[in-house]
Amino acid sequence: MLKNLSYEDLHHIANNDHLIRQIMGSSIVGNVSSSGGPNKEDRIKEAVRYYLSIARELHGKLEKTELPIKDKMDAGLSTGLFVYLDFLSRFTDQLNRRVLKGERIPHEEKVFSIFEENTEWVTKGKLHPNVELGKKLSITTDQYHLIVDYRIMENQSDSEMVKPVAEGLIEKYDILSWSFNKGYWHKDNKALLEEHVEKVVMPEKGKPNKQEKEEESQRQFKILRNKHSAVESNINELEHRGMNRCPDRGYKNFKRYVGLAVAAYNLRRIGQELIEIQRKKELAERELRTAA
């Protein structure tokens, strides 16, 4: 947002050169935190107090200063400046509460990107990497591995996605079987699906009881659950269609990019099937000519 402003412009905004140098280049808190020695906790708090004093002084000057560079700033740059002022205020408050007051910052208050505010902390449940920053995507595929439903999750758990997805798909399709991984399990979800789907494969989290053991030992359950593993390869292929990283800025563009990636995935799947049909047709014609 501020890349078009010169250092002199920033100097005029803050009205004090040393504040900008300190707030932009200070690493005192990080240095103390990464070092050892006695009274480390006290030294960290002292470093944080010093850093917060600089940040608050800069924030106060930026709020009160009559901007001498208004004529250089379009509406977007001006808005961006005050957006970052809000971030400065939020982060100084959180740093004060977490380090000096010993509070635990609620997850919903945390910001993981100042450039893409919709970014979430995604816990994968895997070793490498165990955590990622981004957005979770729920996909549903049919027997042909085509994606028939996709939803960007808004700080939602897997189990919260079952009802809206089911309501959307049950009206469109006659579903004979539907499989999920353990993350989607909830007794209400299973009960809802069993009203409309002949066979629901939804393993319970944790250790199964006697009834669940009997259900999961059935041959049909095992076959359908084994087929579910293909979803992992579908997800991997979707990532190769462009879903591993979004190069566009803004949440609206992110949503569009997801839709394009899903469309590319489905088109490639359809293309592969058409190529296979053509290959079999040509092979059959070749065999007929050979027999003749």
C-alpha positions as CSV (number, residue, x, y, z in Angstrom):
1,M,0.0,0.0,0.0
2,L,2.8,2.4,0.9
3,K,5.4,1.3,-1.7
4,N,5.0,4.6,-3.7
5,L,5.8,6.8,-0.7
6,S,9.4,7.9,-0.2
7,Y,11.2,7.6,3.1
8,E,11.0,11.4,3.3
9,D,7.2,11.1,3.0
10,L,7.1,8.6,5.9
11,H,9.4,11.0,7.9
12,H,6.8,13.8,7.5
13,I,4.0,11.5,8.5
14,A,5.6,10.4,11.7
15,N,7.2,13.9,12.3
16,N,10.1,12.1,13.9
17,D,12.8,10.2,12.0
18,H,14.1,8.0,14.9
19,L,10.7,6.5,15.6
20,I,10.5,5.1,12.0
21,R,14.0,3.7,12.3
22,Q,13.3,2.0,15.6
23,I,9.8,0.6,14.7
24,M,10.9,-0.7,11.3
25,G,14.4,-2.1,12.3
26,S,14.1,-3.1,15.9
27,S,14.7,-6.7,16.7
28,I,15.4,-6.3,20.4
29,V,12.4,-8.5,21.5
30,G,13.4,-11.3,19.2
31,N,17.0,-11.1,20.3
32,V,16.1,-11.4,24.0
33,S,13.6,-14.1,23.3
34,S,16.1,-16.3,21.4
35,S,18.9,-15.8,23.9
36,G,19.5,-17.5,27.2
37,G,20.8,-16.3,30.5
38,P,19.3,-15.4,33.9
39,N,16.0,-13.5,34.4
40,K,15.0,-14.1,30.8
41,E,11.3,-13.5,31.4
42,D,12.0,-10.2,33.0
43,R,14.3,-9.1,30.2
44,I,11.6,-10.1,27.6
45,K,9.0,-8.0,29.4
46,E,11.4,-5.0,29.6
47,A,12.1,-5.3,25.9
48,V,8.4,-5.5,25.1
49,R,7.7,-2.4,27.2
50,Y,10.3,-0.5,25.3
51,Y,9.0,-1.7,21.9
52,L,5.4,-0.9,22.9
53,S,6.4,2.6,23.9
54,I,7.9,3.2,20.4
55,A,4.8,1.7,18.7
56,R,2.4,3.7,20.7
57,E,4.3,7.0,20.2
58,L,4.4,6.4,16.4
59,H,0.7,5.4,16.4
60,G,-0.2,8.7,18.2
61,K,1.8,10.8,15.8
62,L,0.3,9.1,12.8
63,E,-3.3,9.7,14.1
64,K,-2.7,13.4,14.9
65,T,-0.5,14.5,12.0
66,E,-2.1,16.5,9.2
67,L,-0.8,14.4,6.3
68,P,1.5,16.6,4.1
69,I,1.4,14.0,1.4
70,K,-2.3,13.9,0.7
71,D,-1.8,15.1,-2.8
72,K,0.4,12.0,-3.5
73,M,-2.1,9.5,-2.1
74,D,-5.0,8.1,-4.0
75,A,-8.1,6.8,-2.1
76,G,-6.6,3.2,-2.0
77,L,-3.3,4.3,-0.5
78,S,-5.0,6.5,2.1
79,T,-7.4,3.8,3.1
80,G,-4.5,1.3,3.3
81,L,-2.6,3.6,5.6
82,F,-5.4,3.6,8.1
83,V,-5.9,-0.1,7.8
84,Y,-2.3,-0.6,8.9
85,L,-2.8,1.9,11.7
86,D,-5.6,-0.4,12.9
87,F,-3.3,-3.4,12.7
88,L,-0.7,-1.5,14.7
89,S,-3.2,-0.8,17.4
90,R,-4.5,-4.4,17.5
91,F,-1.0,-5.9,17.7
92,T,0.3,-3.6,20.4
93,D,-2.8,-4.4,22.4
94,Q,-2.3,-8.2,21.9
95,L,1.4,-8.0,22.7
96,N,0.7,-6.1,25.9
97,R,-2.0,-8.6,27.0
98,R,0.0,-11.7,26.1
99,V,3.5,-10.9,27.4
100,L,2.9,-8.3,30.1
101,K,-0.4,-9.4,31.4
102,G,0.0,-13.1,30.8
103,E,-3.3,-13.5,29.0
104,R,-4.1,-16.1,26.3
105,I,-5.2,-14.4,23.1
106,P,-8.4,-16.1,21.8
107,H,-7.9,-17.8,18.5
108,E,-10.6,-15.7,16.8
109,E,-8.7,-12.5,17.6
110,K,-5.5,-13.7,16.0
111,V,-4.4,-12.4,12.6
112,F,-2.2,-14.6,10.5
113,S,-1.7,-12.3,7.5
114,I,-2.0,-8.5,7.3
115,F,-2.2,-8.8,3.5
116,E,-4.9,-11.6,3.3
117,E,-7.0,-11.2,6.4
118,N,-9.1,-14.4,5.6
119,T,-6.0,-16.6,6.1
120,E,-6.6,-19.2,8.8
121,W,-4.4,-21.4,10.9
122,V,-5.0,-24.9,9.5
123,T,-4.1,-27.9,11.6
124,K,-3.6,-30.9,9.3
125,G,-3.1,-33.6,11.9
126,K,0.0,-34.8,10.0
127,L,3.7,-34.7,10.9
128,H,5.0,-32.7,7.9
129,P,3.8,-30.1,7.9
130,N,1.6,-30.3,11.0
131,V,0.3,-26.7,10.5
132,E,-0.3,-24.6,7.4
133,L,-1.7,-21.1,6.8
134,G,-4.4,-20.8,4.2
135,K,-8.1,-21.8,3.8
136,K,-9.6,-25.3,4.1
137,L,-11.6,-26.6,1.2
138,S,-14.2,-29.4,1.4
139,I,-14.7,-31.4,-1.8
140,T,-17.2,-34.2,-2.6
141,T,-16.5,-36.5,-5.6
142,D,-18.7,-39.0,-7.3
143,Q,-17.9,-42.6,-8.5
144,Y,-16.1,-41.1,-11.6
145,H,-13.9,-39.0,-9.3
146,L,-15.5,-35.8,-10.6
147,I,-15.9,-33.0,-8.0
148,V,-19.7,-32.5,-7.7
149,D,-19.5,-30.1,-4.7
150,Y,-16.8,-27.8,-3.2
151,R,-17.0,-25.4,-0.4
152,I,-14.5,-23.0,1.1
153,M,-14.6,-23.4,4.9
154,E,-14.9,-20.3,7.0
155,N,-13.3,-21.3,10.3
156,Q,-15.5,-24.4,10.2
157,S,-14.7,-28.0,11.3
158,D,-15.1,-30.9,8.9
159,S,-18.2,-32.1,10.9
160,E,-19.9,-28.8,10.4
161,M,-19.8,-29.2,6.6
162,V,-21.8,-32.4,6.4
163,K,-25.3,-30.9,6.8
164,P,-25.0,-28.0,4.2
165,V,-23.3,-30.4,1.7
166,A,-25.9,-33.1,2.2
167,E,-28.8,-30.6,1.8
168,G,-27.3,-29.5,-1.5
169,L,-26.6,-32.9,-3.0
170,I,-29.4,-35.1,-1.8
171,E,-31.9,-33.0,-3.8
172,K,-29.8,-33.4,-7.0
173,Y,-28.7,-37.1,-6.8
174,D,-29.9,-40.5,-5.8
175,I,-27.0,-41.5,-3.5
176,L,-26.6,-45.2,-2.8
177,S,-23.5,-44.8,-0.6
178,W,-21.5,-42.0,0.8
179,S,-18.2,-42.3,2.7
180,F,-16.3,-39.8,4.9
181,N,-13.2,-39.8,7.0
182,K,-13.3,-39.7,10.8
183,G,-13.1,-35.9,10.9
184,Y,-16.7,-35.6,9.6
185,W,-18.2,-37.9,12.2
186,H,-21.0,-36.8,14.4
187,K,-24.0,-38.8,15.5
188,D,-26.4,-36.2,14.2
189,N,-24.6,-36.1,10.8
190,K,-24.8,-39.9,10.5
191,A,-28.5,-39.9,11.5
192,L,-29.3,-37.2,8.9
193,L,-27.5,-39.1,6.1
194,E,-29.0,-42.5,6.9
195,E,-32.5,-41.0,6.3
196,H,-31.6,-40.5,2.6
197,V,-28.6,-42.7,1.8
198,E,-28.7,-46.5,1.8
199,K,-25.1,-47.0,3.1
200,V,-23.3,-44.3,5.1
201,V,-19.6,-44.9,5.8
202,M,-18.6,-42.6,8.6
203,P,-16.1,-44.1,11.1
204,E,-16.4,-42.7,14.6
205,K,-13.6,-40.8,16.2
206,G,-11.8,-42.7,18.9
207,K,-12.3,-46.3,19.9
208,P,-15.4,-47.8,18.3
209,N,-18.0,-49.6,20.6
210,K,-19.2,-53.1,20.0
211,Q,-22.0,-52.1,17.5
212,E,-19.6,-49.9,15.5
213,K,-17.0,-52.7,15.4
214,E,-19.6,-55.1,13.9
215,E,-20.6,-52.5,11.3
216,E,-17.0,-51.7,10.4
217,S,-16.2,-55.3,10.0
218,Q,-18.8,-55.9,7.3
219,R,-17.5,-56.6,3.8
220,Q,-19.4,-53.8,2.1
221,F,-18.2,-51.2,4.7
222,K,-14.6,-52.2,4.1
223,I,-14.9,-52.1,0.3
224,L,-16.5,-48.6,0.5
225,R,-14.0,-47.3,3.0
226,N,-11.1,-48.6,0.9
227,K,-12.6,-46.7,-2.1
228,H,-12.6,-43.6,0.0
229,S,-8.8,-43.5,-0.1
230,A,-9.0,-42.4,-3.7
231,V,-10.1,-39.0,-2.4
232,E,-6.5,-38.4,-1.2
233,S,-5.2,-38.8,-4.8
234,N,-8.0,-36.6,-6.0
235,I,-6.9,-33.9,-3.6
236,N,-3.3,-34.3,-4.7
237,E,-4.4,-33.9,-8.4
238,L,-6.4,-30.9,-7.5
239,E,-3.4,-29.3,-6.0
240,H,-1.5,-29.9,-9.3
241,R,-4.4,-28.1,-11.1
242,G,-3.4,-24.9,-9.3
243,M,-4.8,-25.3,-5.8
244,N,-1.4,-25.5,-4.0
245,R,-1.0,-21.8,-4.0
246,C,-3.1,-18.8,-5.1
247,P,-1.2,-16.0,-6.9
248,D,-4.1,-13.5,-6.8
249,R,-4.7,-10.9,-4.2
250,G,-8.0,-10.5,-2.4
251,Y,-10.6,-13.0,-1.1
252,K,-12.9,-12.5,-4.1
253,N,-10.1,-13.5,-6.5
254,F,-9.2,-16.4,-4.2
255,K,-12.7,-17.8,-4.5
256,R,-12.6,-17.4,-8.3
257,Y,-9.2,-19.1,-8.4
258,V,-10.6,-22.1,-6.4
259,G,-13.5,-22.4,-8.9
260,L,-11.1,-22.3,-11.9
261,A,-8.9,-25.0,-10.3
262,V,-12.0,-27.3,-9.7
263,A,-13.1,-26.7,-13.3
264,A,-9.6,-27.5,-14.6
265,Y,-9.6,-30.7,-12.5
266,N,-13.0,-31.9,-13.8
267,L,-12.1,-31.0,-17.4
268,R,-8.9,-33.0,-17.2
269,R,-10.8,-36.0,-15.7
270,I,-13.5,-35.8,-18.5
271,G,-10.7,-35.5,-21.1
272,Q,-8.9,-38.6,-19.8
273,E,-12.1,-40.6,-20.0
274,L,-12.8,-39.4,-23.6
275,I,-9.3,-40.3,-24.6
276,E,-9.7,-43.8,-23.0
277,I,-13.0,-44.3,-24.8
278,Q,-11.4,-43.3,-28.1
279,R,-8.4,-45.6,-27.5
280,K,-10.7,-48.6,-26.8
281,K,-12.7,-47.8,-29.9
282,E,-9.6,-47.7,-32.1
283,L,-8.3,-50.9,-30.6
284,A,-11.6,-52.7,-31.2
285,E,-11.6,-51.5,-34.9
286,R,-8.0,-52.6,-35.3
287,E,-8.8,-56.1,-34.0
288,L,-11.8,-56.4,-36.3
289,R,-9.6,-55.5,-39.3
290,T,-7.0,-58.0,-38.2
291,A,-9.6,-60.7,-37.9
292,A,-11.0,-60.0,-41.3
